[in-house]
Amino acid sequence: MIEGWHDAACRYSRRNRGKVVLAVAALVAAGAAGLTLIRFDGNIELMLPRHAAVLRNLDFLRTSNVSGKVVISVKAASPKATLAELLRAVDRLARSLDPALFPEVVTGVSAKDIGGRLEAIRRLLPAVATPDDLAAIDGMLTREAVAAKLRENYRRMLAPGGMFADASLRSDPLGMTSIVLARLKAATDALGFRVEIRDGHFVSADGRHALIIASTPVAVTDAEGSRRILDHLESRLAGLPEWAGADVACGHAHTVSNEDVMKRDIRLTMAIAAVAFPVLLVAAIGDIGAALVFVIPLLAIVLAVNLAYLLVGTLSYAVMGMGAVVAGISVDYGIHVYVALRARRGGRRAGGRPAREAAVREVTGPVTASALTTAGMFLAFFFSRIEGYHQMALFAILSILLSLACALFVLPHVLRERRPGGLIAAMEGAGWSSGAAVAGWAAVTAALVACATRIEFQSSMAAIDGTAPAILRAEERLGEVWGKKDLAVVVVEAKERDDALRVNEDLFPRMREVVDQRSLATIAGLDPVPETRRRNVARWREFWRGSREENLRRLLGEEGARAGYAEDAFEPFLAGLHSDPAGAPFSELRERFVQETPAGTRVMSFFPDRADLVRRMEAAAGDRAYVVSRNAFADTVARVVWEDMRRMTAATVLFVAGITFLFLRNLKATGIALVPAVTSVAWLLGFLALLGLPLNVANLVANLVVMGLCVDYGIFMTYRSRYGLRTGTVRAVTLSALSTLVGAGVLLFARHPALFSIGLTIMVGVTAGYIASVLAVPRLCAMAGLDLRR
Amino acid sequence: MTGLRPFLPLLACAALAGAVPAAEPEKAPDPLGRALDRIEAQVGSVRSLKASFVQEKSLKAFRNTITITGTICLEKPGRVAWHVSSPLRYSVVITDEVIRQWDEETRAVHEVRISDFPVLRTVLDQMSAWFTGSYGALLGEYEATMAQERPVILEFRPREGHPAGGVIRSVTVGMREDERYLEWIRIVEKSGDSTRIRFENTVINPKLERSDFEVGRRD
């Protein structure tokens, strides 16, 4: 059937050669013009799986005021620079930041009106005191406890700092305010930094660094916006004095760095490929005219990019990163046609057709089978939950089909008659496939399979993170200076603010069971909802009603007199027991924990990001809240991607084996045709294990591509044996493998670890598949009685 | 940590975040400026110091004025030891990184890392400035007037909006005749409470022993 279509198409293109070539040229020109209009998407979310937990985490990172922070650590590099000079430089830098990009810039703590705030914190106690707090206060009301406390306060007077302590001594002699202060201190640790406060600024313990924390509305996943803020920061940091240096830490730097590395790699790999392919033409083929063969995939890619963009509306940079690989794959069809034409050159007619057409007709079946199996392999990518993979698959399938069409229907009309030459000219007749070769192949494969049992799987996405080392070093330095903690977040979301605060309050006791209060930063216990406040105040007043207050007054009088206190020393405290409680005196703190979103209100509580705590906190939160953890997020992504890989691999095996059988229509032949694909997997895993390299998400995906490629070699070599093809199959397979190795080999120059990993995988896998197809397949066909040539 | 409770209220303010521009140091007018310059020059030559002190605290919370005697040892850039001998033995030693204290009643040594309580640094910087005579650096936060020229008596009042203004009304410093150190310092709080510390038997640049900076030292 395929040959029939091919005959019809050949007749048409033979009669309308000029029109066909012109049409192709016009399409390509339009495609090239279209490339300038296409906007590529640097959003890394396209390369993350669409899984409920992943999407929720991403949405939080995108919309929260936690991830949108940019941390700048300014250092006085010169020992001559004073702290005052450092802080002035920090203030100038903070003032110079564009408010549109950084609407909020924090350099320290405002300690204004300390006395008023302390009083307000003390007056807050009735509104936040829980039954446990009241039980603790009850323990402070015994004679022994009161006497000890008053004596302790007296000792405080002896310290140099005691000169500022009298106000709190009279208004809070028993230190009840410490209940609120402890919660406040834990809440401030939400910053996660180890800081000192000097002159109202965040300063490091060594006094040589000062900190700026700037909020930005630009999402971490927004590559363009991230570049804008980093460029702005760079220009502002250039204004620092000579003696000052700065380190910046933010998620935006990772986004931009990954994109820059990817773009640089794409430019470099394309440039190398542009040189390497012509060298291949001259050295391996000895015919510069064969450059037309290598133009086909480039033309197909140009058209495919435009078509894919029209169909999906956006394309990821990662898709283009695979451009060199796809070019290396889809050039195979043109190679087989070219080699077939060279093998049957001359004007002799066969079966009423021109010899050239007859030659192409002979390879149409295996070339089409090869293209469809490779397309089938990419079809398996649609079983993944990663949108970027779908784009990649669509782009690759379109490129492959367009390359196939050009190879079969356009190339024969534009190639001139030439004698075969170059290094591979003599390969066809070489009898490399022998019993010894098969034995050697089997032995090596068995040995590598044994090694492969030691392979490790690296699930961490960090393995394929292309962030520049300089950025990671800056973050390390920052962590060393400021002791940055990794924090996970319990997130409560509700339409109404009070509902979200209420749920957070309800969860507070459970959160405290998981994490010690000192490590739990939350607004719960500091800013209760109105009904909780009313309940607490009523409980407080009930607590002090009756003899408790009288008893305390008597104890303070007696023990106070004994310790030298004035008779009315504690009147401010006793009067304050019945004053109206204050509202929470720290609206700035509230902003750290409560965020308004388009969907309502989000209340956040922070705790150390440890796997065991995250698990327990998720159990404690139930379905009323969710936990966002950077570490757990990476594990979740890796787990979901691994599940996708299993599905994709199963689909690949099904499609590839199925399509191969459809063309070969023989189980034994199908099995033999799959030998190179199986060999490629075994050798890849074995070599990775030998080199001590782990399997990761990137080379798992590349492995699927390799399987699709190597099954093509198997199909051709099996076809050659089964149908006695005399179309230069070995030459074509060799040239195909070489061109794929060139296309993948350029990725070894890539800095991005994902691209490098893909390049290494394809190099090893294709080499293995080629060796198996040339050395083992012919002999296996002969052993199975499928060799027509014998 | 109990003896460090005075600092706890200030820790609350670590919750309150806001940009605070560092104030540019103010230029003091003459003759105050001349006096400050002289004092800075003299005090600048002091690398260490040991003195007895008598501190009188007039506090509303107490029936009588509290009189505290003891010894202060100071070693630049950042070591201070405050040893109280009466009314009860108490010691606190402050270095750049830790505060250690001891008293004869609990007989326990309590230690706190300053980095664990960020606002402590603010308090300690203030104390250090008053005790080491670095008054020029305080002019950004306090208005200074010269109450007397010889020997120098300076009065400082917190500027509008300065954190200390919530607690302190004024700080008055009386220098020695040779202006190499304080003779006395008086702090009047907004509440009306006051503290006066008089320094006696001051030795400038003595060789301080290790034991001078150990808590629990007996005079």
Contacts between the chains, C-beta under 8 A, distances in Angstrom:
chain1	res1	chain2	res2	distance
A	84	B	22	6.6
A	84	B	25	7.0
A	84	B	137	7.5
A	87	B	22	3.8
A	88	B	22	5.1
A	88	B	24	7.1
A	90	B	22	7.4
A	91	B	19	7.8
A	91	B	21	4.6
A	91	B	22	5.1
A	94	B	19	6.0
A	95	B	21	7.6
A	105	B	19	6.0
A	106	B	17	4.9
A	106	B	18	7.0
A	106	B	19	6.0
A	107	B	19	4.9
A	107	B	20	6.6
A	108	B	17	7.6
A	108	B	18	7.4
A	108	B	19	7.1
A	108	B	20	5.0
A	109	B	13	5.9
A	109	B	14	5.8
A	109	B	16	5.9
A	109	B	17	6.1
A	109	B	18	7.0
A	109	B	20	7.2
A	109	B	118	7.6
A	109	B	119	7.3
A	110	B	13	7.6
A	110	B	16	5.4
A	110	B	17	7.3
A	110	B	18	3.6
A	110	B	20	5.6
A	111	B	10	7.1
A	111	B	13	4.6
A	111	B	16	7.4
A	111	B	119	7.1
A	111	B	122	6.7
A	111	B	163	4.0
A	112	B	161	6.2
A	112	B	163	5.9
A	112	B	166	7.7
A	113	B	163	7.7
A	113	B	166	5.3
A	114	B	9	7.2
A	114	B	10	6.3
A	114	B	13	6.0
A	114	B	163	5.4
A	114	B	166	4.6
A	114	B	167	6.6
A	115	B	166	3.7
A	115	B	167	5.8
A	115	B	190	7.4
A	116	B	166	6.6
A	117	B	12	6.4
A	117	B	13	6.3
A	117	B	16	7.2
A	118	B	9	4.5
A	118	B	12	6.3
A	121	B	9	7.9
A	121	B	12	5.3
A	151	B	105	6.8
A	152	B	2	5.4
A	152	B	3	7.9
A	152	B	5	7.6
A	153	B	5	7.8
A	155	B	2	7.8
A	155	B	3	6.2
A	155	B	88	7.4
A	155	B	90	6.2
A	155	B	103	5.4
A	155	B	105	6.8
A	156	B	3	6.2
A	156	B	5	5.9
A	156	B	6	5.7
A	157	B	57	6.2
A	157	B	59	7.4
A	157	B	66	6.1
A	157	B	68	7.6
A	158	B	68	5.8
A	158	B	84	4.8
A	158	B	87	8.0
A	158	B	88	7.3
A	158	B	90	4.4
A	158	B	103	7.6
A	159	B	3	5.7
A	159	B	4	7.9
A	159	B	6	6.6
A	159	B	82	7.0
A	159	B	90	7.2
A	159	B	92	5.3
A	159	B	101	7.0
A	160	B	80	7.7
A	160	B	82	5.3
A	160	B	92	7.0
A	160	B	127	5.7
A	160	B	131	8.0
A	161	B	4	7.5
A	161	B	6	4.2
A	161	B	7	6.0
A	161	B	123	6.0
A	161	B	127	7.2
A	162	B	6	5.6
A	162	B	57	7.9
A	163	B	57	7.5
A	163	B	187	5.6
A	163	B	189	7.7
A	163	B	195	4.7
A	164	B	6	5.9
A	164	B	123	7.5
A	164	B	167	5.4
A	164	B	168	7.9
A	164	B	189	7.6
A	165	B	5	7.1
A	165	B	6	3.8
A	166	B	59	5.2
A	166	B	60	7.1
A	166	B	61	5.7
A	166	B	189	6.9
A	166	B	191	6.4
A	166	B	193	5.1
A	167	B	167	7.0
A	167	B	189	7.8
A	167	B	191	6.0
A	168	B	5	8.0
A	168	B	6	7.8
A	168	B	9	5.3
A	169	B	61	5.4
A	170	B	60	7.0
A	170	B	61	5.2
A	175	B	5	6.6
A	177	B	9	7.3
A	178	B	8	6.6
A	180	B	12	7.9
A	181	B	8	5.8
A	181	B	9	7.5
A	181	B	11	6.3
A	181	B	12	5.5
A	184	B	11	7.6
A	184	B	12	5.4
A	184	B	14	7.8
A	184	B	15	4.9
A	185	B	11	5.9
A	185	B	14	7.0
A	185	B	15	7.9
A	187	B	15	6.2
A	188	B	14	4.7
A	188	B	15	4.8
A	194	B	115	5.7
A	195	B	115	7.9
A	195	B	118	5.1
A	196	B	114	6.5
A	196	B	115	5.9
A	196	B	118	4.7
A	196	B	120	7.7
A	196	B	121	4.1
A	197	B	14	6.6
A	197	B	118	4.4
A	197	B	119	5.0
A	197	B	121	5.8
A	197	B	122	5.1
A	198	B	121	5.4
A	198	B	122	6.5
A	198	B	125	6.2
A	199	B	20	7.5
A	199	B	22	5.7
A	199	B	23	7.9
A	199	B	122	7.5
A	199	B	125	7.5
A	200	B	20	3.3
A	200	B	22	7.6
A	200	B	122	7.8
A	200	B	163	7.7
A	201	B	20	6.6
A	201	B	22	6.7
A	202	B	118	7.9
A	203	B	121	7.3
A	205	B	97	7.0
A	205	B	114	7.6
A	205	B	115	4.5
A	561	B	63	7.9
A	564	B	62	5.5
A	564	B	63	5.8
A	564	B	64	6.7
A	564	B	66	7.5
A	565	B	61	5.9
A	565	B	62	5.8
A	565	B	63	6.6
A	566	B	60	6.5
A	566	B	61	6.1
A	566	B	62	5.8
A	566	B	63	4.9
A	567	B	63	7.6
A	569	B	60	7.2
A	569	B	61	4.3
A	569	B	62	7.1
A	586	B	15	5.0
A	586	B	16	5.7
A	588	B	15	7.6
A	588	B	16	5.4
A	588	B	17	5.2
A	588	B	18	6.5
A	589	B	15	4.7
A	589	B	16	6.9
A	589	B	17	7.7
A	592	B	17	7.9
